Structure formats: structure tokens, C-alpha cells
């Protein structure tokens, strides 16, 4: 096996240290207000678990939470019921909760960075320094503090991470063979077991996070069109229609099968999602939704350097590529970049059609921006690697300095998180150590809720979850001052 060069080792050290630092950042974050209801689960979250395919919504026309998100609910429930208990082999119960949350976040973070690195370089091999260089450009964009509020991929909330970012790991794995076949001209010859596994994964993905379906419905047609364009010159026909038919027939059947089934399942998921009760709370006219989205986009762009800098460096790279001599790789990257910009625009144009949520009044927020954030990061990294090698020597050092500045700005902005869960931990220790069953907690912070709990009876759900984690007995109840 080829060994890493010194540059490769430096990039690998940077990426691994960044992941360790990110784990520590995630370990300092508090729990969110949705986690208890999902893990117990409460009646509001039980219906989706009893109806994995959302048939209850379709057949009975019943509205309930997340009818098309069974695997996100089930995955989070299983993970947080068992992983904190396994970690208690060497951690205290309270510490194990935060460690489990941080572990899921950093695993999602690492998987997305590695998969994006593969998408950029076309190689899985960790002995390839180009892969580590790509990942070194990608990982600083994942912000735990700094520009988190504008562009976080890994959210402060573990529930949002599990529902938005984690399913994208599965989606990138699913689309990877088709990406390599389409953009790197790799043969697509998946063995029967992998086809079967991908068919199962298609069901899981379509019924998991809310970002999967819109991404698939935008990306899958592009992959097919790219394949048609690839095989067009090889078609031998007199008429345009026969030419197109031959090009379409040349596309591997496995691509038609697996992308086609995933698209159909995602369309089904979007239909079932119409019965999500969270979208029925407030009716906002479509025109007003677009107005809110543009205001939200302005807030993101004006909120800090994070998103504007990423967008501008992607645009700069596209411009620099156009100035280089013609080559197959240059043409591929220009096409990729153009599609990233087009799909980002289409995604924004379609986003308000997904309805309105009271907890996301501006329609667009860091969680719904994730597809654009990852798309721009992917193109930036892919084009940067090419430019580093292909720019004229007199410009290469300056461009390398620009990339170093980019990495520094994002790394420097992601300052250490201090004391974010200190109040919550103190409340848990008070609840754990107080001998009485009824405990008054300070209202400085909430505990497994979004807001303080003034009524002791309203803490039953939270206490039952804490009892599962061996923090307190189920007989405990707590409350906080209403004012």
C-alpha cells in the first residue's frame, strides 16, 4: 500500500485533530426539547412508530407527527435507549448522555466529510493524500460555534442532527456508485447482494429525514441527463429520436432501477408528508412564504462571513476554471459547478412549497440550507484541488494562500464552546442528589424541554426518560418558577 507523503500526514493530522476538537465541542452542548418525547415515546410520537410506511395517514386521512419519518424516529429512539447505557460501562450516567449525543454528532460529521472527500477525489483510499487534502478543505465548514447559526450542518440540537444531517450519510452512500459512474466514468456493476441492500436502503432513506426527498428529486434527473450526454456520441442513428433512444438504452439498467425506485419512494414520501400535523398549525399564503424566505436568506447572508465566503470562493473557482486551458477534467468540473449553482437556485425556488413551520418562521434556516452548504462545499473542494495543480506557477502560491486563509477564517471562527450545558448538568445533579421526590429547579435553563416547566406533572415524560438512563427514579418530579 502506498504511504502518505508529508503533506498527506499533515492534512490527516489536521482533519483528525479537527474531529477530536469537534467532539469536545459537541460534548459541551445541551440536550434539546424534542429528545424526551421521541425516546419515550409520548403518544404524539407513537403513531409514526406504529405505522412505518405511513399507511395510517393515507388510508384514514389522519394527521400526526412525521408520518414519512419512521426511520428517523426509530433510529433515534433505539440509539438513545441503548448507547448511553453502554457508555455507562466507563462513564457516569449524566456524562453518558452528553457523550452519546456528541458521539452521534461527530460520527455524522466524520462520515459526511469522508464521503464528500470521496465524491471530490473518486478514491476511498486513506493512503491517498488528495483525499486528506479534500477533507482538510471540507471539515472547517462544519461549524459548532462561529457561523453555526447561519450554516451549521451538525446542529446544536441532537434531534435536528439526527433528522437532517445523519440521513444524508445514507443518501451519499446510496448515490456514490452512480456519482462515480457518471462523473468519473467508473463501470457500474453492483453485485446482486449490493442491489438488494440498496433497495432496502432506498426505503429507509425515503422515510427518514425531510431533506432526502427534495435532494433525490433534484439530483437523480441530473445523473440521468449526464449519462445521456455521455453516451450520446456513441449512438449510431440517423434520426434524433433514435439517437436519443440509443443513448438512453446505453445507461446501465442498475442505475435506472435503483434511482427510479428511490425517486418513486421519495414521491410517495412527499405525498405522505402532507399529513404531517406540524404543517397544519398555521396557514401562510404561498406568496408570503416566498417573502419570508427571501428575508430569511438575507439574514443568513448578513449574519456573518460563513455563507457569503463559501459562495464567493465557489464562484471564484468557477471563474478561474474558465480561464484555464481546455481539458476533460476542467470541463467536468465546470459542468459540476454549473449544476451545483442551478440546483441551489431550484432548491430555493421550491423550498416554500414545503409548507410553513412556526418553529422556522423564515422558511430557510441552517437546517434547510444544508443541501446548498454541502453542494457549495463539494464544488469548492473539488475545484480547489484541480486549481492547486493546474494554475500557472505565478498564481499558484497566491491561490494556496487564499485557501489557507479560507481554512483559517472558518477554523478560527469555531471558537471553544464554554459552559453551554453547565446549567443543565447542574440541574440534573440537583435532581439526582435531592432525596425528595419533588424537586424545585432554577429556571436558568430548561431540562429536556424547550421551556421551563412550572407544573410538576408536566415533567413526567422527562423523568421517565432520565430513569431509563439511570439518572433518577421514575417517582421523581420537578418544576421551575413560572416567572
N, C-alpha and C positions, 0 to 999 in steps of 0.2 A: 504494500500500500504506500502511495506517495505521501511523503511527510510534508507538513505545513512549513512554509517559509517563515522567516522572521516577521514579515508583515502579517501573515496569517495568524501567527501566535499572538501578536499584539491585538489584532482585531478580535480574536477569540477571547482573549483576556478582557477586553473592553465589554463585549457582549455578556459574558458570564458575570462579570462584576456588576453590570447594569441590572441583570436579572436578580442577583442577590440583593442589591440595593432596593429594587422594586418590591421584592418580597418583604423586606423590612418596612417599606412604605405602606404596603397593603396591610401589614400586621398592626399598624397604628390606627387603622380606620375603624370607626364604629359600625355596628350592625344596623340594618335598616328596618323600616316599619312593616315590610311585607313578609319578612322571612318566617315569622312565627305562624302566620295564617297558612302559609304554603306547607310548612313542615309538619304541622299537627295532623291533618289539615282541618281548617274550620269548614263549616257547611258551605260557605261561599266558594271554597276551592275544592270541594269534594266531587261536585258534578262532573268536572272535566276529567278527574281521575277514574270515574266510573264509566266514562264514555270516550275511550281513546280515539275513536275515529270521528267524533263529533256528530254521530248519527242522531243523538237525542235532540240536538239543536235543529237538524234538518227535518226529522220526522214529526217532532212535536212543536216545532217553531218556538222553542224556548230560548230565552236569552240568559246567559250565565257567563261567568268569568272564563276567558281563554278557551273557547270551545275548539280552537285549532292549535292549541299549545300543550297538548298532553305530555309530550316527551320532555319539554322544558320543566313543567310542574313535577313530573315523576322523577326526572333526573335530579332535580334539586332536593326533593323530598328524600330520596334514597341516600344521596351524598351526605346531607346534613344529619340524617338519623344515625349514620354509622361511622363516618370519618372522624368526627370529634371524639367518639368513644374509643376508636382505635388509637388516636393520638394521646389519649389519657394513659396509655402504657408508660409514657415518659413525661407527660405534661399534666399540670393541674387542670381540673375541669374548666375553669374560666379561661385559662390560656388556650386550651384546646379548641375552643370555639373560634377565637380570633386566628389561630394557626390554620384551622380548616378553611376559613374564609380566605386568608392570604394564600394558602396553597392552591386553591381553585383559581384564584386570580392570576398567580404567577405561572401556573401551568397553561392557562389560556393565553397569557401574554407570550410565553416562550413558544408555544405551538404556532401562534399566528406569525411571529417573527420568523421562525424556521420555515414555515410553509410559504410565506411571501418571498423569503430568500430563494427557495426552490423555484417559485414562479419567475423570479428575476433571472436566475442563472441557468435553470434547467438541470441542475445537479442536486442529488441528495447527499453527496459525499461530504462529510465534515472535514475530510482531509483537503478539500478544495478551498484555497484562500479566497477565491472570488465569492464563495458562499458566505464566508465570515465577513468579508468586506460589505456585502449587500446587507447582511443582518446588522452590522455596525451602523449603517446609514438608516436602517429602519427602526431599531429599538428606541432611539431617543424621542421619536414621535409619540410613543406611548407615555402619556403624562399622568402621574398620580397626583401631582400638585400643579405648580406652574400654570400651564394652559389647559388644565383639566376641564374646567367649566365650559370651555369653548370646543374642545376637540378630543376629549378622552375616549379611548377605545375600551380600556378597562375602567369601569365606573367605580366611584366610591361605594356605591350600593352593590352589595354582592348579588342581590336579586336581579338588578339590571345587567350586571356582568353575565350571570347565568342565562338570562333570556336573550340578550342582544349579542354579546361577543362570543360566548362559548359555542353556540350553534354554528357560527361562521368557521370554526375549526373544522367541523364535519363537512361543511359546504366546500371549503377549499380542498379538502381531501377528495371529495367526490368529483370535483371539476378538474383536478390535477391531470389525470390521464388525457382528457380532452384538450386542456391547455397545452400540454407538451406535444400532442399530436398536431394541433392547429398552428402553434407559433414556433415550435422547434422541429417540426417535420419528423417527429418520432412515430414509429409504427404503433398503431392501436390494435393490440392483440391480447385482450384480457382473458385469462383462463376462466373456465366455467364457474369455479368457486368464487372468483372475484366478481363476476357478473351477478351471481346470486347474492353476494354480500352487498353489492351496490344497489340492488333492487330493494333490499331491506333498509339500507341507509337512506334511500330516497323517501320511504315512508316516514322514517324518523325525522328527517330534515324538514319535510313539508309540514309536519305537525309539531314543530318546535318553536324557534324564535320568530318574531314578527318581521325580521329583515330578510329571511331566507327567500320567501316567495317573490318579492319585488326584484331582488338581485337576480334570481334564476330567470324570471320572465324578461329581464333586460339583457342578460349576458348570453343565454342559450342561443337566441337568434343570431347574435354576432358570431359565435363559434361556428354555426352552420354556414352563415354567409362567407366567413373566411375560408371554410373548407370548399365551398363552391368556387370561390375565386382561385383557390389553389389548384383545383382540378380542371378549371376552365380551359387552360391552354392545351391540356392533354386530350380534350374531347375532339372527336373527328366526326363532324356532321356538317351537312350543307345548310340547314336552316337554324335560325337562332333557337327555336324551341327544342330541336333535337340536341343542339349543343348544350343547352341548359339541362335537359333531361339526363344526358350522359354525365355531366358534371355532378349532378345531384346523386345519381346512381353510384358514382365512384366514392362517395362518402361512406366510411365504414359503417356497417349495419349496427355495430355495438354503440356507436355514437347516436344514431337515430333512436335506437331502443332506449338507452339509458337517459339521454337528455329528454326524449319525448315523454317517457313515463314521469320523470321528475317535473316537467312542465305541467303535465296533466294533474299531477298530485298538488302542485302549487296553486293551480287554478281552483281546484277543489278546496284547498286550504283558505284561499281568499273568499270563496263563497261561504264556507262555514264561519269564517271570521266576521261575517255580517251580523252574526247572532251574539257577538261579544257585548255583554251588558255595559262594559266600560265606555263603549262608544255611544250609548243611548242617554247618558246623563244630561248632556246639554246639546241642543241642536244649533249649529252655527252655519249660516249660509255659505255656500262654496266660495263666493266672491270674497267674503270676509275672511275665510280661511287663507286664501291666497295673500290677502293684505297682511294678515298676521304672520304668515311665513316670511314675507319679504322683510318685515320689521325684525323678525327673529334672526334672519340671515344677516341683517345689518348689525344687530347686537353681537353676533358671533365674530363678524369681521372687525368690528370696532373694539371688541373685548380684549384684544392683545395681539401679539405678533404671530401666535400659533398658526392659525388657518391662513392668514394673508401670506406669511412667509413660505408655507408649504405650497400654496397655489402659485406664487410668483416664481419660485425656483423650478417648479414643474413647467411653467410657461417658458422660462429662460432656457431650460434644457431642450424643449421642443424647438425653440428658435435656433439654438446652437447646432442641433442635429441637421436642420435645414441648410446650414452654412457649410457642412462637411461634404466631401466628395461622395458620390453615389455608391452605395454598396447594398448587398442583400440585407445585412444586419441593420444598417441605417434606415432602410425602407421599412423594415419590420417594426422598428422602434417608433418611427414617425406614425405608422398606422396604429400601433398600440396607443400611443399618446393621444392621437385624434379621437379614437374610440373612447378613451377614458374621459376626455372632456365632453364628448357628445353624451355619453351615458350619465355623467354627472348632471348635465343640464336636464336630460329627460327624467332622471330620478327626482330632481327638484320640482319639475313641472307636474309630475304625477303625485308627489307626496301629499298635498292637501286632499286628494281624492280618498285617502285612507281614513278620513274622519277626523274628529276633534276629541281631544282628551283634556279634561280640566287640569290634570297634573302636568300637561305640556301645552300651555296656552299659546305659545308661539309656533306650534306645529313642528318646527325644526329646532333641534337641540343636539347636544353632543351625541346622544344615543342614536337618533335618526340620521345623524351626519356620518356615522361610522362607515357606510359604503363609500362615500366620497373621500373620507380621510384615508381609508386603506387603498382606494384606487389611485389617488394622487401620490401616496407614499410608494406604491408599487412602481408607478411610472417614473417618479423621481429617482428611485434607486436603480432601476434598470437602465435608464438613460445616463445616469451619472457614471456607472461603471464603464459604459461604452465611451463616453466623452473623456474619461480619465486616460484612456489608451489611444484614442483617435484624434484628439485635439492637436493642433500644431504645437510643437515643443515650446514655443514662445508664450503660449497661452495656458499650457498645462499646469504650471506651478500656480498661476493665479486662480485657475479653476479649483485646483486642490485646496488652496487656501479658503476659497468660498465654501467648499464642502466642510472643511474643518470648522469654519465659523458657524455654519448651519448646525452642525452637531453640537458645538459649544453652546449656542443660544438655547437649544432645546434641553440639553443636559443641565445647564446652569439654571434654567427656569424651574426645573423639577426639584426644588429645594426640599430638605428633610421635613417630613410631617411630624409635628410635635404635639403631644397631649390631645390628639383628636378623639381618642377613646378613653382618656383618663377618667373623665366624669362617669362614663358608662361603666367602666371597670369598678370604680369606687361604689357605684350603686349596686352592682352585682355582689361585691364583697359585703356590703351592708346587709343586703337581702339574705346572703348566705350565712352570715355570722350572727344576725339578730335572732335570739331564741324564740321570740313570739311569732305567731302565725301571721299577724297583721303588722305590716311594716310601713312606716311613712318614709318616703324618699324625697330628697330635694328635687325641685322642678328645674334644676340647672340643665338637665338633659333628659331626653326620653329613653325608655328601655324597651327595645324590640317593638317600638311603635313610632309613628311619625310625630306624635304629640304627647305631652304628659297625660297621665291617667288620673283623674280626680276621684273616680269611683273604684273601690277595691274589687268589686265583682267584675269589672271590665278587664282586670289583669289575669283572669283565669287562663286564657289562651297562652299568654306569655309564660306564666308559671308552669303550665303543663309541658311546654317545650323545654324550659330550663330544667324541669325534673327529668326529662328524657336525657338531658346532657349531664345529669347527676350533680347539678349545681345546688338545687334546693328541693325539698319535698313538695309534693303536689298540694299539700294543705296550706302552703304559704299564699298570701295575697299582699299586694302593695298598692299604695296610692300616692298621689302628689298633689300639692296645693293647686287649686284651680286658677289662682291669680299669682 
